[in-house]
């Protein structure tokens, strides 16, 4: 997987301010997170970064069909531009048969959760720089606090959804990805069986304009 140019992530130094840390640790301090709106750039590019270790394809489901179901779910949710899926598997693991025809894929190094999501974040950051005002969806159960500042900075210029969040993170909550993550829990019925009967053509196109962004919910 390659991207045209490097990206220097902007880190928010305020999150490491000693005064901020002291205030948050005070038991008398009341903090109520404010939900972050979901933004969708409807006609822009959308990319899903998918760690299959946390979200494996359901047993007995054709991998290519499953990718088609995911893309249909994205279209139904309002993502009308060009769609792409980047799949991550463990080093040495075989790619499910046929998936190379509908996704780009890469291998993740062995290591802890931080190493795993950090490796994905490099690709996500390059993609974000190449396509501003586009949509990024991350399906991973290894999104750790040490990387959240980088993701929060992407929310300023992208429609960003993460499948694992905490209430104080300045990104939309993980419930915003249920339209995708629920597919992994429904291998035989619901959307999956419906989509297998009604294959709809995914329309390409899209651009990188900031125009057309909408808030959802």
Secondary structure, DSSP 4 states (H G I P E B T S, - for coil): ---SS---PPP-GGGG-HHHHHHHH-TT----PPPPPEEEETTB-EEEEEETTTSPPPTT--HHHHHHHHHHHHHHHT--S-EEEEEEEETTPPPPTTGGGT-EEEEEPSS-HHHHHHHHHHHHHHHHHHSSS-EEEEE-S---GGGHHHHHHHTTTSEEEESS--TTSSS--GGGGHHHHGGGG-SSSTHHHHHHHS--PPP---B--STTEEEE-
